[in-house]
């Protein structure tokens, strides 16, 4: 029994060491200061494929906004008669300015996320869905938020908690709810978000990013 207690204690210490090592590692600290997203991503619910290319849309106001949408794959599917009523695109917002990042961390803490996790937040992933809604008794399709998640850099995840080889994410971003341990907080309910939470905020970086993606979809002759 005494030996078992030592084994348990040793495992706890090792786990704590791994966690501290990962969070304070040079790669984690560098990514918290300035995260450059890779060329592809593992994400949920993307149109076309689950590993779309990642492209920078703009940088302003202390954030970098990216699109994670494979326009060519979407078009190829549509050209072959394959489409879905749940058409979705993805926007990734990286909090590059430390003041902006700190304000997001405080928001998460106020929402119940532990300070340890909240302080590692670095980016947020939005999914938008082209949703049928009634407007003045007319059925229209409008882009609305279907879910969002906050993430820390994958380099900040303790090695003991990584479900895949780190090498897998050297050139690909892990931002999916099912198998990415770097998620800090997310809301992606099966029944969908409440209507008030689905509206895209006006005069925001998110709205600007969505409008740029819509322009790209239009250039490919896709619903936008």
N, C-alpha and C positions, 0 to 999 in steps of 0.2 A: 504493500500500500504506500509506504514511504517512497519507494522508487517510482511509483505511478505519479505521486504528487510532484516529484522532481521533473518527470517527463512533461507533465501538464504545464508546470511553471516555465520550463524551458521553451515549450512551444509558444506560450504567451509572450515571453520575452523576445523570442525570435520574430514573432508576428509584429510586435510593437517596433522592433528594430527595423524590420522590412518597411513598415509604414513610414517611420520617421526618415529612413534613408531615401525612400522614393520621393517623399514630399520635399526634402531638402536637397535632392540631387541637383547637380548643375543643369541637367537637361530640363528638369521640371521648372526650376527657377527661371531659366532662359525662356521657356515657353510661356510662363506666366507674364513675363515682361513683354514679349513680342512673339506671338504665335503666327507662323506662316503655314497656311493650310496646304496640304498636298494636292496632287492632281486629280485624285479620285476619292470617293467616300463610300462607306457602308452606312446606309441610312434606311429608315422605314418609309414605305409607301410612296416611293418615287415613281413617276410615270416613266415608262420605257424599260427601266431596269433598276436593280437595287444597289448598283455600284456606279452611279453617274459621275461624269466629270465635274470637277469643281472649278469655277471661274470667278475671278474678282470682278465685282460690279463697280464699286467705288469705295473711297475712303474719305470720311468726313466726321466731324464731331466726336473724334476719339474712338471711332469704330471702323472696322472693315466689313463690308457686306459682300457676301458671295452667293452665287447661284449654284445649286447642285441639281442640275436638270440636263438630261440627255435629249436635246431637241431632235437630233437625227434618229434616235431610236424610237421616239414617240411618233415621228412622221412615218417611219418604216412600218410600224405596227398599224397605224391608221391606213396607210396605202394598201395593206394586206387585209383590211377589213376588221382589224382587231382594235377595239376601243373599250373604254370603261366609263360608267357613269361617275365613278369615283376618281376623276382625273385630278392629280395632285402635282404640285411643284414644291421645291424646298428652297428656303432662304437661310443662310447661316450668317449670324452677326457675331463678330469677334470683338471683344472689349479690349482694345489696345491701350487706351489711355488709363493710367492707374486710378485716376479719380473716378472715371466712369466705372471701372471694374469694382472699385470699392463700394460705389453706390449700389451696384447690382448685388454684391455680397451682403450688404446691409439689408436689402430688400428680401433676400432669401432667408437671412437670419430672422427677420421679423415674421416671416411666413412659417417658421418652425424648423428650418434646416440648421443643423449643428454648425457652430462657428468654424470648427475644423474643416468641414466640407465646404461651407459657403465661401471661405477665404480662398479656395482654390478655383473658383469659377472663372472661366475664360471665354466661353462662347455659348450662344443660344441658337437652337435650331427650330425654325418655324416650318410647319407644313400648311400649305394653302390648297383648298379644294374648290373646284368650280362647281358650285352648289345650286341646284334649282330652288328658287324661292318665289313667293308670290309678292308682286309689287303692284298695288292698285288693281287687284284682280287680274293681273297679267303675270303669267309664269315666265320668269327670267332666270338666267344663270349668272351668278355673281361669285367672285373669288372671296372666300371667307377662311378664317383660321380654323383648322381642324385639330391642331395640337401643337405643343411646343415642349422643348426640353432644354435644361441647362447642363453644361458639361465642363469638366476640368480637362486639361491636356492629358492625353493618354500616358505621357511620360511621368505624370504624377501618381499614377495608380501603383500601389505596392505590387511587386512581382508575384507575391503569393495570391493576389486577387485577379491576376490577368488570366483570362480564359483562353486566349490564343497567344501564339508566339508574337513577341514584340516586333519581330522582323516583318510580320504581316502588315503592320501599320506604318512602316517606314515611309511608304509612298501613298498610303491610303488612310483616310480619316474614319475613325470609329465613332459613329453617332447614331446608333440604333438601340431601341429599348430592350430588345431580346437578349443581346449578347455582348453589349459594350459596358464594361464595369466602370467607365469614367463618367457615367451619368450621375449628376448630383440631385436633380429634381426634374420631374416632368409631369405633364398632364395630357393624357391622350385617351380619354374615356371611350369605351366601346359605343356608348350611346351618343357620343359627340359632346362637344363643349356646349354650355348654355349659350343661347343666342347673343347675350350681351358680351360674352367673351370671344365670340367668333368674328366680330367686326374688326377690320383692319384700322388701326389708329391713323387719324389724319395727320398730315404734316410730320411724318416720322421717317426715319431711315428705312423702316420695314416697308412702308407704303412706296417709297421711292424704288426700293429693290424690286418689289412686286411689279411695278409699272415697267421697269426695264425688262423683266422676264416676259411680261405680256407682249412687249414690242418684239422681242425675239421670237416668241411663239407665232405672232402675226407674220413675221418675215418667212416662217416656214409653212405658212398657210394652215396653222393649227388653231383650234378654239382658244380664244383669249379674253 
